[in-house]
Amino acid sequence: MDNKKEQVIAVMFSIIGSLAIIINLSIKGFNTENGLDAVKDLVGLLVTVAVFLVAYSISNKSKSFIDVGRIALEMLRTKYVKVLKGPQFDKSDYNPDDSTKSQRMQYLFFTEDQYPKKVAFIPLDPIEQGILDIRVSKATFVNFGHDTKDPNTDKLFLDIQSKIYIDLEKYLTLKYSGLFKILNNNNSETKKTKFKNSAIVIDFDEEKLKMKGLKKAIYNCSERALMELLTHKK
C-alpha cells in the first residue's frame, strides 16, 4: 500500500463516518445538545483516522524499505547466480540471541572462489535507512583470482573503487538528481580511516523515491558496479 492508497482509505473513512454522524443528527433532531454530540463524534472520527495514518506510516517505514532492498538484491543474485549468494547472515551458525553486531548483519556475498572467507558485496541492513553501500575490497579481487601478494592487486582494487565511484556519481546525477547524497568521497586518504572497503556509499531519499523507486535504484546501481567488477574476474 502506497501513500495514495492510504489517503484514499482515510478519505473514505472520513466521508462514511461524517455521513453517519450527519444522518444520526438528522434523526435525533438539530438542537444544541445533539449538535455538540455530533461534534464530539466527528472529533473522535478524525482522531481515529489520524492514528491510523500515523501507525501505518511508522509500520511502513520500519519494514518496507528493507523488504524492497532484499527483493532488489535477490533479483540481482538470481541474474548472476554463479557469482552472488544471499542476502544471508554473516555467520553460518547464526544465533538470534547473540548480541555481536556482525552476527546480526546480512549481506549479498560473492560466491566463494579463491578467498577462504565470505566476501561481502552489499550489506542489507543499511537499506532500512535508504543507504546503499557497495563494497569493493582487496579480498574481492583475491576471490576473483588475483594474487594477494602482488602489489598490483592493491592498486587494482583502489583504481576500480574510484572507477565505480565516478561512474555511479555520473549515473545518479543524471537519473536521481536531488534524490541522493554520497556519504563517502573519492579520496584515498579518507578511505584509510573510513569506508576503505566501500567503492561508494549512497544515501537515497527513500521517502521521495518510494518503495518501487528505491528498489529500482538499488538494483541498477548494484548491477552497474557488479558489471565493472566482473570484467576483472579471472
C-alpha positions as CSV (number, residue, x, y, z in Angstrom):
1,M,0.0,0.0,0.0
2,D,1.5,3.3,-1.0
3,N,0.7,6.9,0.2
4,K,-2.1,7.4,-2.3
5,K,-3.9,4.3,-1.2
6,E,-3.5,5.4,2.4
7,Q,-5.1,8.8,1.6
8,V,-8.0,7.2,-0.3
9,I,-8.8,4.9,2.6
10,A,-8.5,7.8,5.1
11,V,-10.8,9.9,2.9
12,M,-13.3,7.1,2.6
13,F,-13.4,6.5,6.3
14,S,-13.8,10.2,6.9
15,I,-16.7,10.6,4.4
16,I,-18.5,7.5,5.6
17,G,-18.1,8.4,9.2
18,S,-19.2,12.0,8.6
19,L,-22.3,10.9,6.7
20,A,-23.2,8.5,9.5
21,I,-22.9,11.4,12.1
22,I,-25.0,13.7,9.9
23,I,-27.7,11.1,9.4
24,N,-27.7,10.3,13.1
25,L,-28.0,14.0,13.9
26,S,-30.9,14.5,11.4
27,I,-32.7,11.5,13.0
28,K,-32.3,12.9,16.5
29,G,-33.1,16.4,15.5
30,F,-31.0,19.6,15.2
31,N,-30.6,21.2,18.6
32,T,-27.7,22.3,20.7
33,E,-27.2,19.1,22.7
34,N,-27.4,16.9,19.6
35,G,-25.1,19.3,17.7
36,L,-22.5,19.0,20.5
37,D,-22.7,15.2,20.4
38,A,-22.2,15.3,16.7
39,V,-19.1,17.5,17.0
40,K,-17.7,15.1,19.7
41,D,-18.3,12.1,17.4
42,L,-16.7,14.0,14.5
43,V,-13.6,14.8,16.5
44,G,-13.4,11.1,17.6
45,L,-13.6,10.0,14.0
46,L,-10.8,12.4,12.9
47,V,-8.6,11.2,15.8
48,T,-9.1,7.6,14.7
49,V,-8.2,8.4,11.1
50,A,-5.1,10.3,12.2
51,V,-4.0,7.4,14.4
52,F,-4.5,5.0,11.5
53,L,-2.3,7.1,9.2
54,V,0.5,7.6,11.7
55,A,0.5,3.9,12.8
56,Y,0.6,2.8,9.2
57,S,3.3,5.2,8.2
58,I,5.5,4.1,11.1
59,S,4.9,0.4,10.2
60,N,5.6,1.1,6.6
61,K,9.0,2.8,7.3
62,S,10.1,0.1,9.7
63,K,9.5,-2.8,7.3
64,S,9.0,-1.9,3.7
65,F,12.3,-0.3,2.7
66,I,14.4,-3.2,3.9
67,D,12.0,-5.6,2.2
68,V,12.3,-3.9,-1.2
69,G,16.1,-3.9,-0.6
70,R,16.1,-7.6,-0.1
71,I,13.9,-8.1,-3.2
72,A,16.3,-6.0,-5.3
73,L,19.4,-7.9,-4.1
74,E,17.6,-11.2,-4.6
75,M,16.8,-10.2,-8.2
76,L,20.4,-9.4,-8.8
77,R,21.6,-12.7,-7.3
78,T,19.1,-14.6,-9.4
79,K,20.5,-13.0,-12.6
80,Y,24.1,-13.5,-11.5
81,V,23.7,-16.7,-9.5
82,K,27.2,-18.0,-10.4
83,V,28.9,-15.1,-8.6
84,L,26.5,-14.0,-5.9
85,K,24.7,-15.5,-3.0
86,G,22.3,-14.2,-0.3
87,P,21.3,-11.9,1.2
88,Q,22.2,-14.0,4.2
89,F,23.7,-13.6,7.7
90,D,27.4,-13.1,8.0
91,K,27.7,-16.2,10.2
92,S,26.6,-19.6,9.0
93,D,25.9,-20.6,12.6
94,Y,23.7,-17.5,13.2
95,N,22.2,-17.3,16.7
96,P,19.5,-14.7,17.1
97,D,20.4,-14.3,20.8
98,D,24.0,-13.4,20.0
99,S,24.4,-9.6,20.6
100,T,27.5,-9.4,18.3
101,K,26.7,-6.9,15.6
102,S,28.4,-8.9,12.8
103,Q,26.2,-11.9,13.8
104,R,23.1,-9.9,13.1
105,M,24.2,-8.3,9.8
106,Q,23.0,-9.7,6.4
107,Y,24.9,-9.2,3.2
108,L,24.8,-10.1,-0.5
109,F,28.0,-12.0,-0.8
110,F,30.2,-13.1,-3.7
111,T,30.3,-16.8,-4.1
112,E,33.5,-18.4,-2.6
113,D,36.2,-18.8,-5.2
114,Q,39.8,-18.2,-4.4
115,Y,39.3,-16.4,-1.0
116,P,38.7,-18.7,2.0
117,K,36.2,-16.4,3.8
118,K,33.0,-14.8,2.8
119,V,33.4,-11.6,0.7
120,A,30.7,-9.0,1.2
121,F,29.3,-7.1,-1.8
122,I,26.3,-5.2,-0.3
123,P,25.1,-5.1,3.3
124,L,21.3,-5.4,3.5
125,D,20.6,-3.6,6.9
126,P,21.6,0.0,5.9
127,I,18.9,-0.1,3.2
128,E,16.4,0.3,6.0
129,Q,17.6,4.0,6.0
130,G,17.9,4.1,2.2
131,I,21.7,3.6,2.3
132,L,23.3,1.5,-0.4
133,D,26.9,0.6,0.5
134,I,28.7,-1.1,-2.4
135,R,31.7,-2.9,-1.0
136,V,34.9,-3.4,-3.0
137,S,38.0,-4.7,-1.1
138,K,41.2,-6.4,-1.8
139,A,39.5,-9.6,-0.8
140,T,37.1,-9.1,-3.7
141,F,39.9,-9.3,-6.2
142,V,41.7,-12.1,-4.4
143,N,38.5,-14.0,-4.6
144,F,38.4,-13.3,-8.3
145,G,41.7,-15.0,-8.8
146,H,44.3,-12.1,-8.3
147,D,47.4,-12.8,-6.2
148,T,47.2,-11.4,-2.7
149,K,51.0,-10.8,-2.7
150,D,51.0,-8.9,-6.0
151,P,51.4,-5.2,-5.3
152,N,49.3,-4.6,-8.4
153,T,46.3,-6.1,-6.6
154,D,46.3,-3.3,-4.1
155,K,46.4,-0.7,-6.9
156,L,43.8,-2.5,-8.9
157,F,41.1,-2.5,-6.1
158,L,41.7,1.2,-5.4
159,D,41.5,2.0,-9.1
160,I,38.3,0.1,-9.5
161,Q,36.8,1.6,-6.4
162,S,37.5,5.0,-8.0
163,K,36.1,3.9,-11.3
164,I,32.8,2.7,-9.8
165,Y,32.5,5.8,-7.7
166,I,32.9,8.1,-10.8
167,D,30.6,6.0,-12.9
168,L,27.8,5.9,-10.3
169,E,28.2,9.6,-9.4
170,K,27.5,10.5,-13.0
171,Y,24.7,8.0,-13.3
172,L,23.0,9.2,-10.1
173,T,23.3,12.8,-11.1
174,L,21.6,12.1,-14.4
175,K,18.9,9.8,-13.1
176,Y,18.3,10.7,-9.5
177,S,19.2,14.4,-9.2
178,G,18.0,15.8,-5.8
179,L,17.2,12.3,-4.5
180,F,20.5,11.2,-3.1
181,K,23.7,12.2,-1.5
182,I,27.0,10.4,-1.4
183,L,28.4,9.7,2.1
184,N,32.0,8.9,1.2
185,N,34.3,10.6,-1.3
186,N,36.8,9.5,-3.9
187,N,39.8,10.4,-1.8
188,S,42.3,7.6,-1.0
189,E,43.4,9.4,2.2
190,T,39.9,9.4,3.6
191,K,39.5,5.7,2.8
192,K,42.4,4.8,5.0
193,T,40.3,5.5,8.1
194,K,36.7,5.3,6.9
195,F,34.8,3.5,4.0
196,K,38.1,1.9,3.0
197,N,36.3,-1.2,1.7
198,S,33.5,0.8,0.0
199,A,33.5,2.0,-3.6
200,I,30.6,4.2,-2.9
201,V,28.0,4.8,-0.1
202,I,24.8,6.3,-1.4
203,D,22.1,7.7,0.8
204,F,18.9,7.8,-1.2
205,D,15.8,9.9,-0.2
206,E,13.6,6.8,0.3
207,E,10.6,8.9,1.2
208,K,10.6,10.6,-2.2
209,L,11.6,7.6,-4.2
210,K,9.0,5.4,-2.5
211,M,9.4,1.6,-2.4
212,K,9.3,1.0,-6.1
213,G,11.8,3.7,-6.9
214,L,14.2,2.6,-4.2
215,K,14.1,-1.0,-5.4
216,K,14.9,0.1,-9.0
217,A,17.7,2.4,-7.8
218,I,19.3,-0.3,-5.7
219,Y,19.2,-2.8,-8.4
220,N,20.5,-0.6,-11.2
221,C,23.4,0.9,-9.1
222,S,24.4,-2.5,-7.8
223,E,24.3,-4.1,-11.3
224,R,26.5,-1.3,-12.8
225,A,29.1,-1.8,-10.1
226,L,29.0,-5.6,-10.5
227,M,29.4,-5.4,-14.2
228,E,32.6,-3.4,-13.8
229,L,33.9,-5.9,-11.2
230,L,33.2,-8.9,-13.3
231,T,35.5,-7.6,-16.1
232,H,38.4,-8.2,-13.7
233,K,37.4,-11.8,-12.7
234,K,40.0,-14.3,-13.8
